[in-house]
C-alpha cells in the first residue's frame, strides 16, 4: 500500500477527516475546516492586540510574570 493520502484519494469515505456529526460529508468537513481556520486566525489577531495593550500599559520595571 502507498501513502495514506493516496489511500484516502482512492477511498474518501474511509477518511475520518471527511465526517461531520458521524456522517460522511466531505464538503461540510472542508467548510468546517475553513471556518475553524478563520476563527483561529481572528483569535490570533485578538491575542496579539491584547498582548500589545498589556505591554503598553505595563508599569516600567515589572517582570510581567505576575509573580513576586
N, C-alpha and C positions, 0 to 999 in steps of 0.2 A: 504494500500500500504506500502511496505517496504521502505528501504533506497533508496535515489536517485541512488546510484551506482548500486543497484540491478535492478532498473527500466531500467537504461541505458544498463545493460548487456542483458536484455531481448529485448530492443528496441534500438539498437545502432544508428539507423537512427534519433532518437529523440535527441541525444546528440549534442548540439551546438558545442562542442569542436572537433567534428569529421568532421566539414565542412571547406573546403578551397575554397575561392572565390565563396561562396554561393553554393557549390556543395558538396554532401556527398562523402567524401574521407578519410576514417579513416587511411589508410596507409600514405597518403600525410600529414594528420594532425599530425601524430606521427613523421614523418620525419621532419616536420616544427618545432615541439616542441623540438626535439633533436638538430636541427641546432640552434634554439634560445638559448637553454641551453649552447651550445658550445660557442656561441658569448658572452653570459653573463659571462661565466667563463673566457674567454680571456680578456674581458673588466675589470673584477675584478682584474686580474693579472696585467694588464697595470695600473690600478688605484693605486694599491699597489706600483708598481715600481715608478710611478710619485710621490707618497707621500714620498717614501724613498729618491728620488733625491731632492725634496724640503727640506726635513728635513736635508739632508746632506749639502746643500748649504745655509741654512738659517743663517742669521747673529746671532751671540750669543746675547742673551738678547732680541730678538724681540719676540713680542707676537704671531705672526703668524696669527693674525686675519685680518690683512690688514687695521685695523683702526688706529686712532691716539692715 
